[in-house]
């Protein structure tokens, strides 16, 4: 039985850890067989997909995380 997960991100890439934690969770789920993941970026979260963003010191680059999710076959909308 396949499992499908949808993540709806509202927060910007930096300032809070909500988007980072959602992307980290999505990456973890993609390691499981028969698991589909979709990421929907809404409002400030669309900034997570901006190319060439400057990552503040102490933060993970969420652009790279989104690329990793997309390269594993998940959809980022």
Residue pairs with C-beta under 8 A, 6 or more apart in sequence:
1 34
2 34
2 35
2 36
3 32
3 34
3 35
3 36
4 35
4 36
4 37
4 38
5 26
5 29
5 35
5 36
5 37
5 38
6 37
6 38
6 39
6 40
7 22
7 23
7 25
7 26
7 37
7 38
7 39
7 40
8 40
8 42
9 18
9 19
9 22
9 23
9 39
9 40
9 41
9 42
9 45
9 48
10 18
10 42
10 43
10 44
10 45
11 18
11 19
11 44
11 45
12 19
12 44
12 45
12 47
12 48
13 19
13 20
13 45
13 47
13 48
13 50
13 53
13 59
13 62
13 63
14 55
14 56
14 59
14 62
19 45
19 48
19 62
20 59
20 60
20 62
20 65
22 39
23 39
23 48
23 62
23 65
23 66
23 69
24 65
26 37
26 39
26 69
26 74
27 65
27 68
27 69
27 72
29 35
29 37
30 37
30 69
30 72
30 73
30 74
36 74
37 69
37 74
37 75
38 74
38 75
38 76
38 77
39 66
39 69
39 74
39 75
39 76
39 77
40 77
41 48
41 49
41 76
41 77
47 53
48 62
48 63
48 66
49 63
49 66
49 76
50 63
51 63
52 63
53 61
53 62
53 63
55 61
66 76
69 76
70 76
